[in-house]
């Protein structure tokens, strides 16, 4: 059974870092993922692709059965809560990549004839039936595929420094050679014209810390390519929000890294990621929502990192127990997504989903009032610090009260103007996170008022102030993104309301920072 995980070079490098027991990231801080229920007999799932349908997502995942003798295809039409096993074409022994351009139209790639013949299969009815579309005579295996409209690009397996492509939905396929001496591991068709590919060279030996990677760009749908950079570590995957903004999953011999561009590939820079031990197998972006998944060095535990703002801030997410390596991921927007892989024993497939909970908006007015009451009775604070704290708590309360639009957001209206609820999901989630952060700050302040401030407490205050600053800034970013994308008549009114909320939040941040400095200088 083939398990599409780390490339040979990364697996070779990882052996010196593998441990006897699974290494699960200890600093996980993002939302938890939950495991879906799959039909029995599936040994591994290597890739997943999702497209919207009604109020949910239709996802297609591909892999192999438990014995490695036949391909497995599962389809979920309710956002990953349930999955149905579909029949792969006869003779197809494994599928390792899948790409859907609509809820009905998908392509998948893999191998057939016992692993000796590469194959492309497709469906036009949402995955219910599949047929063999193309079998290249000189390729034994194809690992990944990415499609946009009728343009598809396939890589990996025995393609090496070539890309298999079509611009007519698969009626005709041709092999396109990449410039340079590098092999391509993954490509993404951003549009009918713009595409990117990543890869690198195998390497090894003493004192070698990473293998050279490469990134190519095409402006004609993959017919011709230009090598745009080769100064990054070996790259395994790439995903783009649009023609200018892309993330590439790379790896040194020690850890996975994410390279990013915002200018169409002219410049790339490494993202600042949470601490973890492992490597990435797949990355997926849906606008500014991106996720990268992979595994620890031994391939027995997963790694999941996500960003809601295009890479400015990343979280290390918590997988459910019993999850092994993850090979594929599909970000579906609004902070949600799906991931596929295997269990730690590598004997059965796994599928995970993360969904943003309904907004809670547990307003902090009552807690703020209690804090202010405690403040008035506390004689240990100087008058200036007491005034600073009063203004800070008041600003937090105002920032999370109805005046910022919490209740109006929930009803989909602001200032009496209807707002599309689909446009508000990410903004509502951001406000909810900000509300939770403000409440956490207040709880910390109350504990500080109860006794002398320790060094640890002062450091916690500073950390919370920083977190609050990030949440408030993210609201501003969400509002700016919405302002740029929304063409409705209520856009200006809604954005102005969010801006007022942002200013209140930033005022709270300023107060918290002043308070933290004051605590550090005035209290022992």
ZAMARGU-4260 file (C-alpha; in steps of 0.2 Angstrom, whole numbers, plus 5000, padded with zeros to 4 digits):
<rodrens>
0) 5000/5000/5000 | 5007/5017/4995 | 5006/5031/5008 | 5009/5048/5000 | 5019/5056/5013
5) 5036/5065/5014 | 5047/5065/4998 | 5062/5053/4998 | 5074/5066/5003 | 5064/5072/5018
10) 5061/5054/5024 | 5080/5050/5022 | 5084/5066/5032 | 5071/5063/5045 | 5078/5046/5051
15) 5091/5054/5062 | 5077/5064/5071 | 5064/5050/5073 | 5060/5044/5091 | 5054/5028/5097
20) 5037/5035/5103 | 5026/5047/5093 | 5030/5065/5095 | 5013/5075/5096 | 5016/5094/5096
25) 5015/5100/5114 | 5011/5118/5111 | 4995/5116/5102 | 4984/5131/5103 | 4972/5132/5089
30) 4954/5124/5089 | 4952/5106/5090 | 4949/5095/5074 | 4937/5080/5075 | 4938/5064/5067
35) 4925/5058/5054 | 4918/5041/5052 | 4924/5032/5036 | 4918/5016/5028 | 4928/5001/5033
40) 4942/4993/5022 | 4951/5010/5018 | 4970/5009/5022 | 4975/5027/5018 | 4969/5043/5010
45) 4982/5053/5001 | 4972/5069/4995 | 4956/5078/4997 | 4947/5092/4987 | 4931/5101/4992
50) 4919/5112/4983 | 4904/5122/4989 | 4886/5114/4987 | 4871/5122/4994 | 4875/5127/5012
55) 4889/5115/5014 | 4904/5107/5005 | 4906/5092/4994 | 4923/5084/4997 | 4931/5070/4987
60) 4946/5060/4995 | 4956/5047/4987 | 4969/5033/4992 | 4970/5015/4993 | 4962/5000/5002
65) 4969/4991/5017 | 4978/4978/5006 | 4985/4991/4993 | 4977/4981/4979 | 4964/4994/4974
70) 4960/5013/4974 | 4948/5020/4987 | 4937/5035/4983 | 4926/5042/4997 | 4913/5057/4994
75) 4906/5067/5008 | 4892/5080/5004 | 4889/5087/5021 | 4905/5095/5026 | 4914/5079/5031
80) 4901/5072/5044 | 4898/5057/5034 | 4907/5048/5019 | 4902/5036/5006 | 4913/5024/4997
85) 4913/5025/4978 | 4919/5013/4965 | 4936/5016/4956 | 4938/5010/4938 | 4944/4992/4937
90) 4962/4990/4937 | 4966/5006/4946 | 4977/5001/4961 | 4979/5017/4969 | 4974/5036/4968
95) 4986/5049/4976 | 4980/5066/4970 | 4962/5073/4967 | 4956/5090/4961 | 4938/5096/4959
100) 4933/5112/4950 | 4915/5111/4955 | 4904/5100/4966 | 4902/5089/4950 | 4918/5089/4941
105) 4934/5081/4948 | 4950/5073/4942 | 4961/5060/4951 | 4978/5053/4947 | 4988/5037/4953
110) 4993/5021/4946 | 4986/5005/4938 | 4991/4988/4932 | 4998/4983/4949 | 5008/5000/4950
115) 5016/4999/4933 | 5005/5011/4923 | 5001/5029/4928 | 4982/5034/4926 | 4971/5049/4926
120) 4952/5046/4931 | 4938/5059/4931 | 4920/5061/4936 | 4906/5072/4930 | 4893/5068/4943
125) 4901/5073/4960 | 4911/5056/4962 | 4897/5044/4960 | 4905/5036/4944 | 4923/5037/4938
130) 4931/5033/4921 | 4949/5031/4915 | 4952/5047/4905 | 4971/5044/4901 | 4985/5032/4903
135) 5002/5038/4898 | 5012/5024/4891 | 5029/5030/4899 | 5024/5034/4916 | 5021/5021/4930
140) 5014/5033/4943 | 5007/5051/4945 | 5005/5058/4962 | 4996/5075/4962 | 4985/5085/4951
145) 4978/5103/4952 | 4964/5109/4940 | 4956/5126/4937 | 4941/5126/4925 | 4947/5115/4910
150) 4966/5116/4914 | 4974/5103/4924 | 4992/5100/4929 | 4999/5083/4936 | 5016/5080/4944
155) 5026/5068/4955 | 5029/5049/4953 | 5039/5046/4937 | 5036/5063/4929 | 5052/5070/4938
160) 5056/5087/4930 | 5040/5087/4919 | 5022/5092/4921 | 5008/5082/4913 | 4995/5095/4907
165) 4979/5098/4898 | 4969/5114/4894 | 4953/5105/4887 | 4947/5096/4902 | 4957/5080/4898
170) 4953/5077/4879 | 4971/5079/4876 | 4986/5077/4888 | 5004/5082/4885 | 5020/5082/4895
175) 5029/5099/4897 | 5047/5100/4903 | 5052/5112/4917 | 5068/5122/4915 | 5083/5118/4926
180) 5089/5102/4934 | 5076/5100/4948 | 5061/5088/4949 | 5044/5094/4952 | 5034/5087/4967
185) 5018/5098/4966 | 5009/5111/4954 | 4994/5122/4957 | 4983/5129/4943 | 4978/5145/4949
190) 4968/5150/4934 | 4967/5145/4916 | 4983/5155/4913 | 4993/5156/4929 | 5001/5141/4937
195) 5015/5137/4949 | 5026/5121/4952 | 5038/5117/4966 | 5051/5104/4969 | 5070/5102/4971
200) 5084/5090/4971 | 5088/5075/4982 | 5103/5076/4992 | 5112/5070/5007 | 5129/5068/5016
205) 5138/5074/5031 | 5135/5092/5036 | 5121/5094/5024 | 5106/5103/5032 | 5094/5105/5018
210) 5092/5100/5000 | 5089/5113/4987 | 5072/5118/4982 | 5064/5126/4966 | 5048/5136/4961
215) 5042/5138/4944 | 5029/5150/4937 | 5019/5148/4920 | 5008/5162/4912 | 5001/5151/4899
220) 4992/5138/4908 | 5007/5127/4910 | 5013/5126/4892 | 5029/5134/4896 | 5038/5138/4913
225) 5050/5150/4920 | 5061/5145/4935 | 5058/5160/4947 | 5068/5155/4962 | 5079/5141/4969
230) 5085/5148/4985 | 5073/5139/4996 | 5073/5122/5005 | 5066/5107/4995 | 5047/5110/4992
235) 5034/5097/4993 | 5018/5107/4990 | 5011/5124/4985 | 4994/5133/4986 | 4989/5150/4980
240) 4975/5162/4986 | 4976/5170/4969 | 4989/5174/4955 | 5000/5184/4967 | 4998/5176/4984
245) 5005/5159/4987 | 5012/5147/5001 | 5025/5134/4998 | 5028/5120/5010 | 5046/5116/5011
250) 5058/5107/5023 | 5075/5107/5030 | 5082/5091/5038 | 5076/5097/5055 | 5058/5104/5052
255) 5045/5110/5040 | 5044/5128/5034 | 5032/5138/5025 | 5038/5150/5011 | 5026/5164/5006
260) 5025/5177/4991 | 5013/5191/4989 | 5020/5198/4973 | 5017/5184/4961 | 5033/5174/4965
265) 5046/5188/4963 | 5051/5187/4982 | 5048/5173/4994 | 5050/5174/5013 | 5049/5161/5027
270) 5034/5162/5038 | 5035/5163/5057 | 5027/5147/5063 | 5023/5140/5081 | 5036/5128/5088
275) 5034/5110/5082 | 5043/5094/5077 | 5039/5088/5060 | 5036/5091/5041 | 5023/5096/5029
280) 5015/5085/5016 | 5001/5097/5010 | 4996/5115/5010 | 4979/5123/5005 | 4973/5141/5004
285) 4955/5148/5002 | 4957/5166/5001 | 4966/5171/5017 | 4962/5155/5026 | 4977/5142/5024
290) 4981/5126/5032 | 4997/5115/5031 | 4997/5097/5037 | 5010/5083/5039 | 5018/5072/5051
295) 5032/5070/5064 | 5049/5063/5059 | 5043/5045/5062 | 5027/5047/5053 | 5016/5042/5068
300) 5009/5058/5073 | 5001/5073/5064 | 5006/5091/5062 | 4993/5104/5058 | 4996/5123/5057
305) 4983/5136/5051 | 4982/5154/5047 | 4966/5165/5046 | 4975/5181/5039 | 4986/5174/5024
310) 5001/5170/5035 | 5003/5185/5047 | 4999/5174/5062 | 4999/5155/5063 | 4992/5143/5076
315) 4997/5125/5080 | 4981/5115/5080 | 4976/5100/5091 | 4972/5084/5082 | 4961/5070/5090
320) 4969/5055/5098 | 4972/5041/5086 | 4978/5052/5072 | 4994/5048/5062 | 5002/5056/5048
325) 4991/5068/5037 | 4994/5068/5018 | 4981/5080/5011 | 4971/5095/5017 | 4958/5106/5009
330) 4954/5124/5017 | 4936/5128/5014 | 4935/5146/5020 | 4928/5154/5036 | 4942/5145/5046
335) 4935/5128/5042 | 4943/5113/5032 | 4946/5094/5030 | 4962/5084/5031 | 4966/5065/5027
340) 4979/5053/5031 | 4981/5037/5042 | 4981/5031/5060 | 4998/5029/5069 | 4999/5011/5065
345) 4997/5015/5046 | 4983/5002/5045 | 4968/5012/5042 | 4963/5029/5034 | 4958/5044/5044
350) 4948/5060/5040 | 4947/5076/5051 | 4937/5091/5050 | 4937/5108/5059 | 4922/5119/5060
355) 4921/5136/5068 | 4909/5136/5082 | 4894/5147/5082 | 4898/5164/5089 | 4897/5165/5108
360) 4899/5183/5112 | 4900/5181/5130 | 4900/5200/5134 | 4912/5205/5147 | 4901/5220/5154
365) 4896/5210/5170 | 4914/5205/5174 | 4920/5222/5170 | 4908/5230/5182 | 4914/5218/5196
370) 4932/5222/5192 | 4929/5241/5193 | 4920/5238/5210 | 4935/5228/5216 | 4946/5242/5209
375) 4937/5255/5220 | 4940/5245/5235 | 4958/5241/5232 | 4970/5253/5241 | 4986/5245/5234
380) 4986/5254/5218 | 4991/5272/5216 | 4979/5284/5209 | 4986/5285/5192 | 4987/5267/5190
385) 4969/5265/5196 | 4963/5278/5184 | 4973/5269/5170 | 4965/5253/5175 | 4947/5260/5175
390) 4949/5267/5158 | 4956/5251/5152 | 4942/5240/5158 | 4929/5253/5152 | 4936/5252/5135
395) 4936/5233/5135 | 4918/5233/5140 | 4913/5245/5127 | 4923/5236/5114 | 4913/5220/5117
400) 4896/5227/5120 | 4881/5228/5108 | 4887/5245/5102 | 4901/5236/5092 | 4888/5227/5082
405) 4889/5209/5091 | 4870/5207/5091 | 4867/5215/5075 | 4880/5204/5067 | 4871/5189/5073
410) 4855/5195/5065 | 4864/5199/5049 | 4859/5218/5050 | 4869/5233/5054 | 4860/5250/5055
415) 4845/5243/5047 | 4854/5238/5031 | 4853/5219/5026 | 4870/5211/5025 | 4874/5194/5017
420) 4878/5182/5031 | 4891/5172/5020 | 4901/5188/5020 | 4901/5190/5039 | 4907/5173/5044
425) 4925/5177/5046 | 4922/5194/5053 | 4910/5187/5066 | 4923/5174/5071 | 4936/5187/5073
430) 4925/5197/5084 | 4921/5182/5095 | 4940/5179/5097 | 4942/5197/5102 | 4928/5196/5115
435) 4936/5180/5122 | 4953/5189/5123 | 4946/5204/5132 | 4937/5193/5145 | 4954/5184/5148
440) 4962/5200/5151 | 4949/5205/5163 | 4951/5189/5173 | 4969/5192/5174 | 4967/5209/5180
445) 4955/5203/5194 | 4968/5190/5199 | 4981/5204/5200 | 4970/5214/5211 | 4968/5200/5223
450) 4986/5201/5229 | 5004/5206/5225 | 5009/5205/5207 | 5022/5192/5204 | 5034/5193/5189
455) 5025/5179/5181 | 5008/5188/5183 | 5016/5204/5175 | 5023/5194/5160 | 5006/5186/5158
460) 4998/5203/5157 | 5010/5208/5144 | 5006/5192/5134 | 4987/5195/5135 | 4990/5213/5130
465) 4999/5208/5114 | 4986/5195/5110 | 4972/5208/5112 | 4982/5219/5100 | 4983/5205/5087
470) 4964/5202/5089 | 4960/5220/5087 | 4971/5222/5072 | 4963/5206/5064 | 4946/5214/5065
475) 4953/5229/5056 | 4960/5218/5043 | 4944/5208/5041 | 4935/5225/5039 | 4947/5231/5026
480) 4945/5215/5016 | 4926/5216/5017 | 4927/5234/5012 | 4937/5229/4996 | 4926/5215/4991
485) 4909/5220/4996 | 4900/5230/4982 | 4883/5232/4991 | 4875/5248/4997 | 4878/5243/5015
490) 4897/5241/5014 | 4902/5259/5020 | 4890/5258/5035 | 4895/5241/5040 | 4914/5245/5039
495) 4912/5261/5048 | 4904/5252/5062 | 4918/5239/5063 | 4930/5253/5063 | 4922/5261/5078
500) 4924/5244/5087 | 4942/5243/5081 | 4946/5260/5089 | 4938/5254/5105 | 4949/5238/5105
505) 4965/5248/5101 | 4961/5260/5115 | 4960/5245/5127 | 4976/5238/5120 | 4985/5254/5124
510) 4978/5255/5141 | 4983/5237/5145 | 5001/5240/5139 | 5002/5256/5150 | 4995/5246/5164
515) 5008/5232/5162 | 5022/5244/5161 | 5015/5252/5177 | 5014/5236/5186 | 5032/5232/5182
520) 5038/5248/5189 | 5027/5251/5204 | 5024/5233/5211 | 5038/5222/5218
</rodrens>
